[in-house]
């Protein structure tokens, strides 16, 4: 039984996008031989120590661990009469019980038992004709823990005189989040018992942040993406300067060469070269800001923020069916989300509201063509969908020819390229185009790109 659980758990981690090798799976199995398997937290940490490589993977690991190794099965739940309260009490009475538990230890057995009882009471909801399932929202709606904050805050400040209000509020909020997470975990456990672990694992778990699709990123996940983007920005800048750093030939130093030839009768047996000047490239970013790729454009603006420190000059441009420079909205110290909001309201990036790459390239060449030069790296970010308008491939070719490097990152899956109004192959023949849907693919682009080719 334990072997089957172990194999299924490791397979679920891999399916969720976490890199778990065969050797690491064996390491985890060996770790299980030296711990108490009845101690669930020791089991959790043994698996985490051997299988989890990055902090961003830990939340997904914990969700899957709770599914494969639940704290209790429904058949083992305490009978209602064994509880210190009546689970059939009114919602208001249960709210008072919850208030007391939230002011205590959220890891206590009483807290966990209460969670299981209220999920049993409120969690089962009609999910269709003749079909029922378990839901977290019905439990949270019945108990509304957020509405207890003011009451708990007054009680905590009264009982613990001298406790700063900010600290008390943070503790209460943290305990409410633990309650919500515990409810969600118990709901997932019950669905897994009824429908199978594999089925609920696929639907309950969001991909790790490094594999999260840019087109589906939420506002809350942008902060996590920002932490992932900064090291990638440094690597991208170093890749764009690699030719200069590794190049062993500079321009001829005529004076030093002639001076050295005096010792050999004027014959320049040894040539001297001028040292290469440190090169910090310039960057121009063209970012599609249409509704179809709005989440992706927010990520690209995060990338722009991170790249500012790595380049001599960064100029950013946004477009829908026309183009405008947005560099001024992203001054140092500006909040990214505030800058995006301001850009949306003030920048001249849309006329008719439908993406038109051909018009954008033509207008960019006319208004901002001097932004691209022999030291410039051009980065275009968008889905290459132009609503069947003329693509202006020749204009794009001229812009690419002026730049030192040019790349296009496309957030759509490669099988969708050239479907409908996509001009991906046409543009890809002019500028190298890469599928870039998540952090992992962005990192692969940075590592694999032959930036010294031009």
Steps between C-alpha positions, in 0.01 A plus 500: 500500500776745595698414186197572282444831679867594457505422129172684440612805698831531314320461166252772600785738582652443157164548328462830686823624342738446791839356397533171690761258367506124546794533738312755713202268516731227631651745751150571630426129531822450700408793726172330585694209650650716777194697616182418686243457222219566747638850561336683210708819527826302506378321188421834334842647577683185391334522160555877478871470584560245226261614225447879518777705339358853499281698743249574222425127477417458870133616492416253223691227680296558818171481310594167342639364826169573676317313224721193499557490876185653658495565876178302538251304293127559516453159658734605783330832582378555854130453560313827557428420863873476577560864409510778762222678311194394306579497126127546436498834681392810314751678277528785752583257783765335282641843417554559872680166524712597199583833663642325803701260287643780285623672816679180599726252326395428138710184504315345795294179466188695602553741208539215251196319638293817468606540136393144419167551679406823319602358162276202573220739599524767229736370231274271295315696232288414197732506198237423240185297446525200732868566571673627813858595579707675765583872490704734722300812414180368665685442830665843494172666404318337792762600760639821341825500701607840364205665675637384836818708478371806690349286776816291539722808491315659791515176698869446433597856592294478820642164609858575398554856612796671335484294181539735199183514292693442175655182636163377630334567164778313316464198730123490456530529121761223492275268703204573272714408199596174673132427558419564133792280389392225739144511363631482141726209592217303664274565202769367265541192722129421483484546122806275465329228704196512274655570160859377527822676598634535145190683379491759777878546488481615138220750566599630845862587438619806313835458323814617683575867444780418253255303282199727541363617166555875463158533335332364815700668775303672776572834663613325819755296306668803344704556819632145480583547133695814583733299726554248222560763231792691654760219481385425145550866406861483616555184299343653191724807527810282539398294195462814289852612597666161469655573159681801639613326816631193323631670189880491484548748218487878538611774262870529415704720737731653236731689737572205728556273200753742339675556834537125550639457147805719580658213689477280187637747249162647413342166418159477682535143623258570785175688450322671786123548514300757688309350794133442443287770653243375750172472313163552663237462228187702443160337495177583318187308595184494288215362709153392384253651753177373344238327714582157357849507654446743788643265764804433283557873449498552877772239529705662223481833679632329812785375283556856375529620858759237578701565184541873564787439742684275257504720189635846418159599367163328494216642292161333520215534251147364526250451220162373397428648156738794547813541708621737770807519722424401860848530653399806701232306688758261644737736677707362793289456811171474310267215589459271201122465529454875541717557193293254297177672606638841408632370169158357412332836562757739355707325231395535136504130415154437358271663244248235397580240766607214270863396477673608180867399492554638150386849596701479824825414322446772238418764760790391722744528209371852420489637857762302690727350237805672651447302824663199330868504414809276483516472881131423542338171586139491376252285690144460368239340726162404360286229339553613136123518440422800279127465427567424133658843441809547275795369707767749377766230498741719300483774764574248773793374293646851489469541877664163564787583262582816698518318836795312643271219619128444448267240652126440521338327800155356426276398797281269290566124475691421184219280355278811493743700289371572148142418600233760432653848468846398630798611287755316714685322219515813284652705782711203613674498164625853574569483875566191716172419676483295822209352688510666842204407719666477841816566701648162406474576128639850553802351678545248216486784244770692687728199529460368147499821296812551290528870578844527350378405155487858378 
